[in-house]
């Protein structure tokens, strides 16, 4: 099988996502799915609340179809194809979606770079003094030279 048929092996494409503009935010997260190759959590987004039948169809897809980063959840002829979206311009090499950390659907602490929940490093006091948001880091990622992902610098008065 070539990389053309394995979305997770491709480098993330540029351009816009298939879903409507403004959809990929934490308030539009409806469910999540885990990539079968890299084990990262990826979110399912919808512009509207889902009815019970939609939820059942999504659960069926999650349980029965192997998902990999960059692929769609549903085939084009499925009734939820244009209603439920996953970010398709990503691949297994793409860090965790930042939406994950601001969404209340999942509460696990995951490494930003690889998605691991094991052997997470303690956040450094020096970073906590400088940033409001510090995303977890797996020891193996730190060994590869990766660092904590930090956002929202703390404003200091001059």
N, C-alpha and C positions, 0 to 999 in steps of 0.2 A: 504494500500500500504506500502511495506517495504522500508527501506532506500536503499536497493539494487536497487530499481526502481526510486529513487530520487537522482540523482547525486549531487544536491545542498546540500543534508543533509550529504554527506560523507565528511570525512576529506580528504584534498587534497592528492592524491596519489603521491608516489615517482616515480622516473624514468623519462623517456624522453617523450616529447609530440609527438603526431602522425605526426605532420608536419615536414618538412625537417629542419635539423640543420641550425641555423642562420636566420630562418624565423621570429621569434618573436621579431622584432625590429621596431622602430618607422617609418622607411622608407618603411616598408612592410604593414603598416596599410592601409586598403582599405575602411572599413566602421566600424560602431560600432553597438552594440546591447545592450539592457538593460535587466538584469535579472528580471523575473517576481516576484521573491520571495524577493530579497534583494535590488533591484533597482540600483545595481552597473552597471556601464558601462563596457562592455567587448569588446575587439577589434576583428575584423575579419582581418586576415592576408592572403596575397597571395604573392607568389614569382614573380608574373607578374602583369602588369596593367590589369584591367578587361575591357572587351568589354561591350558595352551597354546592350546586352542581359544578360550577367552575372549580371550586376547591377540590372536589372529588376527582375531576379530570386532571388537575395539576398533580395531585397526589399519585394518581395512577401513572402519569408520565415519569415522575420522580422515581417511583419504585420499579418501573418496567423498562425504561429506556436509559441506556448509559449516557450520561452527560459529560462533555468535555468542554473546557473553556473555549469560547469563541463560536460555539455551535448554537443553533436555535433550540428551543424547548419543544416546539411543535412543528410539524410539517406544514407547508404552505396551505394545504387544503383543510387543515383543522380549524374549527370555529374559534379557537383562542389564539390563533397565529397573530392576529392584529390587535389583540386585547391584552396579552400577557407577554412581556419582553424581558430578555436578559441582555446584558451588555455583550454585543457580539464583536466589538472591536478590541477584544482582549485575548490573551493567550495564557498558558500556564506560567510563562515568564513574567507576566504582569503582576505587580504586587496586589495585595488584598484591596478590594474596592474601599475607598475612604468612607463611603456611605455606611459600610459595616459598623464602623466605630461610633457613628452618631445615631444609628437605628436601635430601637428597643426590642426588636424581634428576637435577637440572639444576644446572650450576655457572656459568652466565653471570651477569654483574653487570647488573641491569636497574634502571631508574629506578622507584622506588616509585609515582610518580604516573601515568606514561604507558607504562611498559614498554619504553622505548627502551634500546638497548645502545650507542648512539652518543653522542659528545660529553658524557660523564659528567663532572661536576665533581669536583675533588679534595676529599676530606673535610677539613674544617677542623680544625686542631690543637686549637682551643678546644673543639670539640665532642667530639673524641676523648678529651680530658681529663675530660669530664663524663659520657659515655655509653659503655656497652659495645657497643651495637649502633647503627650509623648506616647507614641504607639509602641507596643511591646516588640521585643527583639529576641529571637531564638539564638541560643549559644552557637549553633552551627553556622548561622548567618553571620554572627559576629566574628567567628573564626575565618570566614571568607572576606572579611574587611567591610562588611555592611554595618551600618550604625542605626541607632534609634531614629525613627521618623518623627520629627517634631514640627508642630504648627502652633500658631498664635503666640508670638513672642509676648512676654509680659512687658508692658510699658512701664518704664521707670521715670520718675520725675527728675528733671535736671536742675 
